Amino acid sequence: QSALTQPASASGSPGQSITISCTGTSNDVGGYNYVSWYQQHPGKAPKLMIYDVNNRPSGVSNRFSGSKSGNTASLTISGLQAEDEADYYCSSYTSISTEVFGGGTKLTVL
Amino acid sequence: QLQLQESGPGLVKPSETLSLTCTVSGGSISSSSYYWDWIRQPPGKGLEWIGNIYYSGSTYYNPSLKSRVTISVDTSKNQFSLKLNSVTAADTAVYYCARHRGILWFSDWFDPWGQGTLVTVSS
């Protein structure tokens, strides 16, 4: 199974909105509404931010939102803050009952 | 709240077997609503799903690692374990364990994660 495709990097200024894409195939992202997003700060474990495409766990800021169109899922962060600077990974269920992650996107807050 | 903690050797020789254990506290590994997963991250690289186990013992593995991986569970100790044999330098990574809500329950996510443990493969 191939990793989902994410841009290697993204950047934005405080207060701006930014969107990170995650592209797969009809065998993963496009075939199921089971895409999740994780935030990882340096040296830390990943943290669940969005699940099942567009659901936010309790305690996660409503500045984070998710969506999907076809084989591409997206994570949008609005009102960018310095603390949002981190690596972001998407994950999807696959048609062979496995899980696959994206390559990760390094978000820089300018 | 539920916590997971990885443990095991930090250094493994090439061609040998990597063995890690994840201890679950604050909840039961025998919960019928979750899988228990292993995920790894080579230094400076992205996340790679290794596989998972249900408390009953049923498993799913990443096809690229399937021939070398075994995941097992010990419900009496509230632990699950990873064995990866014939390791090479490419298996050097931070290994995480995580609780996984799977699609059997019409959802799919990993939370919480353990803090991770670095395993280096070197002679």
Contacts between the chains, C-beta under 8 A, distances in Angstrom:
chain1	res1	chain2	res2	distance
A	1	B	62	7.3
A	1	B	63	6.3
A	1	B	64	7.3
A	3	B	46	6.8
A	32	B	103	7.4
A	32	B	108	7.8
A	34	B	103	6.0
A	34	B	107	7.6
A	34	B	108	3.7
A	36	B	108	6.4
A	36	B	109	4.7
A	36	B	110	7.1
A	38	B	47	7.7
A	38	B	110	7.4
A	45	B	96	6.1
A	45	B	112	8.0
A	45	B	113	4.1
A	45	B	114	6.6
A	45	B	115	5.6
A	45	B	116	5.5
A	46	B	47	6.9
A	46	B	96	7.5
A	46	B	110	7.5
A	46	B	113	5.7
A	47	B	111	7.9
A	47	B	113	7.7
A	48	B	109	5.6
A	48	B	110	6.5
A	48	B	111	4.1
A	51	B	101	8.0
A	51	B	107	6.6
A	51	B	108	6.9
A	51	B	109	3.8
A	52	B	107	5.5
A	52	B	108	6.5
A	52	B	109	7.3
A	57	B	109	7.8
A	57	B	111	6.8
A	89	B	46	6.6
A	89	B	47	5.4
A	91	B	47	7.7
A	91	B	49	7.6
A	91	B	108	8.0
A	91	B	110	7.1
A	93	B	102	7.9
A	93	B	103	5.7
A	93	B	108	4.9
A	96	B	63	7.1
A	97	B	60	5.5
A	98	B	49	6.7
A	98	B	60	6.0
A	98	B	61	7.7
A	98	B	62	6.1
A	98	B	63	7.0
A	99	B	37	7.6
A	99	B	49	4.3
A	99	B	52	7.9
A	99	B	100	7.8
A	99	B	108	7.7
A	100	B	49	6.5
A	101	B	39	7.8
A	101	B	46	6.2
A	101	B	47	4.3
A	101	B	48	6.6
A	101	B	49	6.2
A	102	B	46	7.1
A	103	B	46	4.7
A	104	B	46	4.2
A	104	B	47	7.1
